[in-house]
Amino acid sequence: MRSGPESAGGSGDETERGGSGDGWPVGTVLVLLLYVALAGAGSWLALGGYDALTGHGDWDHTPSAVFEYEYDPWRNELTVVHAGGDHYLAENTDRLVVVVTRPDGRTENHTIGPPFTTCDTYTLRAPPGSTAEVRWRGPSEDRWLVPGEFEVPSTAVTATNDDCSRG
């Protein structure tokens, strides 16, 4: 009696029974798959995938917020109000600055954050005819973006107090 593959009804040809034959060895295929997976994971991490997944870092995310402005003409004071939207935190903001450009062209910089979150306010002096720009710079940005701008009315305000008049 014969023993071996031919006695079990096979021809002895490993290829017919699902053996490796001329194909890739299983070990080589596994190493290639592992290499592709590691390369993909490395690229994902290098491009900020972890930050995007966890919400850490700015990963190409510019905060979007609404700013409102209140101007007191008697005091020449402008109040910048964070009226809603994304918060400006250390994780997504290097600097948040209000740049006031006076009518004579001089500028003043006022750093207001981070943090600067919903309902936070910042008050500064701004004469009539000035322009105020809120400028944002992210932690890895080399440029400034302007998410808000306000023009102070150029007319001088005069007030009268009728309670003080004698007549």
C-alpha positions as CSV (number, residue, x, y, z in Angstrom):
1,M,0.0,0.0,0.0
2,R,1.2,3.4,-0.9
3,S,1.3,6.3,1.5
4,G,1.6,10.0,0.8
5,P,-0.4,12.5,-1.2
6,E,-1.0,10.2,-4.2
7,S,-2.6,7.5,-2.0
8,A,-5.2,10.1,-0.8
9,G,-6.4,10.6,-4.3
10,G,-4.1,13.5,-5.1
11,S,-1.7,13.7,-8.0
12,G,1.1,15.0,-5.8
13,D,1.0,18.4,-7.5
14,E,0.8,20.9,-4.7
15,T,-0.6,23.6,-7.0
16,E,-3.8,21.7,-7.5
17,R,-4.4,21.3,-3.7
18,G,-4.0,25.0,-3.0
19,G,-0.3,25.0,-2.1
20,S,1.9,28.0,-2.8
21,G,3.2,26.8,-6.2
22,D,4.3,29.7,-8.2
23,G,2.5,32.4,-6.1
24,W,4.0,34.8,-3.5
25,P,5.0,33.2,-0.2
26,V,2.6,34.0,2.6
27,G,5.4,35.6,4.7
28,T,6.3,38.0,1.9
29,V,2.7,39.1,1.4
30,L,2.3,39.7,5.2
31,V,5.4,41.8,5.3
32,L,4.3,43.9,2.3
33,L,0.8,44.5,3.9
34,L,2.5,45.5,7.1
35,Y,4.8,47.9,5.2
36,V,1.8,49.5,3.4
37,A,-0.1,49.9,6.6
38,L,2.8,51.5,8.4
39,A,3.5,53.8,5.5
40,G,-0.2,54.9,5.4
41,A,-0.3,55.4,9.2
42,G,2.9,57.5,9.1
43,S,1.6,59.7,6.3
44,W,-1.7,60.1,8.2
45,L,0.2,61.2,11.3
46,A,2.5,63.5,9.4
47,L,-0.4,65.3,7.7
48,G,-2.1,65.9,11.0
49,G,-4.6,63.1,11.1
50,Y,-4.3,62.6,14.9
51,D,-4.9,66.3,15.5
52,A,-7.9,66.3,13.2
53,L,-9.3,63.1,14.9
54,T,-8.8,64.4,18.5
55,G,-9.4,68.1,17.9
56,H,-6.0,69.1,19.1
57,G,-3.9,71.5,17.2
58,D,-5.0,73.8,14.4
59,W,-4.7,71.3,11.6
60,D,-5.7,73.8,8.9
61,H,-8.7,75.0,11.0
62,T,-9.2,78.7,11.2
63,P,-11.6,79.5,14.0
64,S,-14.8,81.1,12.8
65,A,-16.4,83.6,15.2
66,V,-18.8,86.5,15.1
67,F,-17.6,89.8,16.4
68,E,-19.8,92.7,17.4
69,Y,-18.6,96.2,18.1
70,E,-19.9,98.8,20.5
71,Y,-18.7,102.4,20.2
72,D,-19.0,105.0,22.9
73,P,-18.5,108.3,21.1
74,W,-18.3,110.4,24.3
75,R,-15.3,108.4,25.5
76,N,-13.9,107.4,22.1
77,E,-14.0,103.8,23.3
78,L,-14.6,100.8,21.1
79,T,-15.6,97.5,22.7
80,V,-15.0,94.3,20.7
81,V,-17.4,91.5,21.7
82,H,-17.0,87.8,20.9
83,A,-20.6,87.2,20.0
84,G,-20.4,83.5,19.2
85,G,-18.8,80.8,17.2
86,D,-15.4,79.1,17.7
87,H,-13.3,80.0,20.7
88,Y,-9.8,81.4,20.3
89,L,-7.7,79.2,22.6
90,A,-4.0,78.5,22.9
91,E,-4.6,75.3,20.9
92,N,-5.8,77.1,17.8
93,T,-4.5,80.7,18.3
94,D,-1.0,82.1,18.6
95,R,-2.2,85.7,18.8
96,L,-5.5,87.6,18.5
97,V,-4.8,91.3,18.0
98,V,-7.0,94.4,17.3
99,V,-5.1,96.8,15.0
100,V,-6.5,100.3,15.2
101,T,-5.6,102.6,12.3
102,R,-6.1,106.2,13.1
103,P,-7.2,108.8,10.5
104,D,-3.6,110.1,10.4
105,G,-2.3,106.6,9.4
106,R,-0.7,105.7,12.8
107,T,-1.5,102.2,14.1
108,E,-1.9,100.7,17.5
109,N,-1.8,97.0,18.3
110,H,-3.9,95.6,21.1
111,T,-3.4,91.9,22.0
112,I,-6.7,90.4,23.3
113,G,-6.0,86.7,23.4
114,P,-5.9,83.8,23.6
115,P,-8.2,83.0,25.3
116,F,-11.1,85.0,23.8
117,T,-14.4,83.1,24.0
118,T,-18.1,83.7,23.6
119,C,-19.2,86.9,25.5
120,D,-15.7,88.0,26.2
121,T,-15.1,91.7,25.6
122,Y,-12.1,94.0,25.1
123,T,-12.4,97.8,25.3
124,L,-9.8,100.1,23.7
125,R,-9.6,103.8,22.7
126,A,-10.3,104.6,19.1
127,P,-10.8,108.2,17.8
128,P,-13.5,109.0,15.2
129,G,-12.6,108.0,11.7
130,S,-10.4,105.0,12.8
131,T,-10.6,101.5,11.5
132,A,-10.3,98.5,13.8
133,E,-9.4,95.1,12.5
134,V,-9.4,91.9,14.5
135,R,-6.4,89.8,13.3
136,W,-5.9,86.1,14.0
137,R,-2.7,84.1,13.7
138,G,-2.7,80.3,14.3
139,P,0.0,78.4,16.2
140,S,1.6,77.2,13.0
141,E,0.7,80.1,10.6
142,D,3.0,82.6,9.1
143,R,0.2,84.9,8.0
144,W,-2.6,86.9,9.6
145,L,-6.3,86.5,8.8
146,V,-8.9,89.2,9.5
147,P,-12.1,87.7,10.9
148,G,-13.6,91.1,11.9
149,E,-13.4,94.7,11.0
150,F,-15.1,97.9,12.2
151,E,-15.1,101.5,11.0
152,V,-15.5,104.1,13.7
153,P,-17.9,106.9,12.6
154,S,-15.9,109.9,11.5
155,T,-18.3,112.6,12.8
156,A,-17.6,114.1,16.1
157,V,-20.3,113.7,18.7
158,T,-21.5,116.6,20.7
159,A,-23.8,116.2,23.6
160,T,-26.0,118.5,25.5
161,N,-27.4,118.0,28.8
162,D,-30.7,119.7,29.1
163,D,-30.9,118.9,32.8
164,C,-28.0,121.3,33.5
165,S,-29.4,124.3,31.5
166,R,-30.6,127.3,33.5
167,G,-33.3,129.2,32.0
